[in-house]
Amino acid sequence: ENPDVLAMLRHCKANGALCVGFTNVVGSTVAHETHCGVYLRAGFELGLTNTKVYGCQIVAMLLFALFISSDNLLVAERRREIVEALHGLPKLFGRALEGGTLSAQMLRAARDFSDAHNFLIMGRGYQ
């Protein structure tokens, strides 16, 4: 947990804000210090930053926003569009993984590391 995030959480809470936590770790500081929250259950991760949990956080926050706006008829059409787009995510992920150079690279990496018991991947940017 990032000290900056925890400092911001404590500042907001001290100033009367309702704090809702979205966390993947049951028993985390965020889970303890927020008024309520959502456990993502995205699975165990060793890395500091990871796409899986980030993606789950975005979807969970989006669903939360859709829920709290559900009584607002002015944005009903936009909510419907967002829900339809969410239903399309599995197909988009599948398309990203099928065919082409990226797919071949992923298959090669899977073969190269299939017998590994553990490893750490670090990177920055896109080449």
ZIWO-V624104 format. One record per residue. N is the residue number from 1. RES is the residue in one small letter. PHI is phi in radians with two decimals (999 if undefined). PSI is psi in whole degrees, -180 to 180 (NA if undefined). OMEGA is omega in radians with two decimals (NA if undefined). Layout:
BEGIN
n	res	phi	psi	omega
N	RES	PHI	PSI	OMEGA
N	RES	PHI	PSI	OMEGA
END
This chain:
BEGIN
n	res	phi	psi	omega
1	e	999	132	-3.06
2	n	-1.30	129	3.13
3	p	-1.04	-33	3.12
4	d	-1.15	-41	3.12
5	v	-1.13	-43	3.14
6	l	-1.16	-38	3.10
7	a	-1.12	-41	3.12
8	m	-1.14	-42	3.11
9	l	-1.03	-47	-3.13
10	r	-1.14	-39	3.10
11	h	-1.10	-47	-3.13
12	c	-1.10	-44	-3.13
13	k	-1.12	-41	3.12
14	a	-1.13	-24	-3.14
15	n	-1.75	18	2.98
16	g	1.56	8	-3.13
17	a	-1.34	143	2.99
18	l	-1.35	120	-3.06
19	c	-1.89	121	3.12
20	v	-1.94	126	-3.12
21	g	-1.77	138	3.02
22	f	-2.03	107	-3.04
23	t	-2.41	154	3.11
24	n	-1.70	-8	-3.00
25	v	-2.00	109	3.07
26	v	-1.13	131	3.14
27	g	1.53	5	3.14
28	s	-1.23	167	3.10
29	t	-1.07	-42	3.11
30	v	-1.05	-43	3.13
31	a	-1.08	-38	-3.13
32	h	-1.31	-36	-2.97
33	e	-1.66	-8	3.08
34	t	-1.56	161	3.13
35	h	-1.24	-35	3.12
36	c	-2.77	173	-3.11
37	g	-3.00	-179	-3.13
38	v	-2.21	125	3.01
39	y	-1.54	124	-3.04
40	l	-1.29	-33	-3.10
41	r	0.93	45	-3.13
42	a	-1.48	-3	3.14
43	g	1.74	164	-3.07
44	f	-1.25	138	3.08
45	e	-2.39	139	3.08
46	l	-1.64	-29	-3.07
47	g	-1.24	155	3.13
48	l	-1.16	-48	3.09
49	t	-2.03	140	3.14
50	n	-2.61	144	-3.06
51	t	-1.21	-37	-3.09
52	k	-1.05	-51	-3.12
53	v	-1.18	-40	3.11
54	y	-1.04	-47	3.12
55	g	-1.06	-43	3.10
56	c	-1.10	-40	3.11
57	q	-1.09	-44	-3.13
58	i	-1.07	-47	-3.13
59	v	-1.13	-43	-3.14
60	a	-1.11	-42	3.11
61	m	-1.16	-37	3.10
62	l	-1.12	-45	3.11
63	l	-1.10	-38	3.09
64	f	-1.09	-45	3.11
65	a	-1.09	-40	3.10
66	l	-1.09	-41	3.14
67	f	-1.11	-48	-3.07
68	i	-1.29	-13	3.09
69	s	-1.76	8	-3.00
70	s	-1.14	-19	3.12
71	d	-1.68	8	-3.12
72	n	-1.75	103	-3.10
73	l	-1.18	-22	-3.12
74	l	-1.15	-25	-3.11
75	v	-1.99	16	-3.09
76	a	-1.04	-44	-3.13
77	e	-1.13	-42	3.13
78	r	-1.13	-40	3.08
79	r	-1.04	-43	3.12
80	r	-1.06	-42	3.12
81	e	-1.09	-41	-3.13
82	i	-1.15	-43	3.13
83	v	-1.09	-42	3.09
84	e	-1.06	-42	3.12
85	a	-1.12	-39	3.10
86	l	-1.09	-39	3.11
87	h	-1.11	-26	-3.13
88	g	-1.48	-8	-3.09
89	l	-1.01	-46	3.14
90	p	-1.00	-40	3.13
91	k	-1.14	-39	3.12
92	l	-1.13	-41	3.09
93	f	-1.10	-42	3.11
94	g	-1.07	-42	3.13
95	r	-1.13	-37	3.12
96	a	-1.15	-28	-3.08
97	l	-1.63	-11	-3.07
98	e	-1.66	143	3.01
99	g	0.92	176	3.03
100	g	1.34	-179	-3.07
101	t	-1.13	-42	-3.11
102	l	-1.05	-44	3.13
103	s	-1.06	-43	3.13
104	a	-1.11	-40	3.11
105	q	-1.13	-41	3.13
106	m	-1.16	-41	3.10
107	l	-1.09	-42	3.11
108	r	-1.09	-45	3.13
109	a	-1.12	-40	3.12
110	a	-1.08	-42	3.10
111	r	-1.14	-44	-3.10
112	d	-1.10	-35	-3.02
113	f	-1.91	6	-3.04
114	s	-1.09	-27	-3.14
115	d	-1.67	-1	-3.12
116	a	-1.23	140	3.09
117	h	-1.51	-29	3.06
118	n	-2.91	155	3.04
119	f	-2.89	162	-3.13
120	l	-2.11	130	3.12
121	i	-1.91	126	3.09
122	m	-2.19	142	3.13
123	g	-2.81	165	3.10
124	r	-2.59	125	3.11
125	g	1.35	-174	-3.11
126	y	-2.26	129	-3.12
127	q	-1.80	NA	NA
END
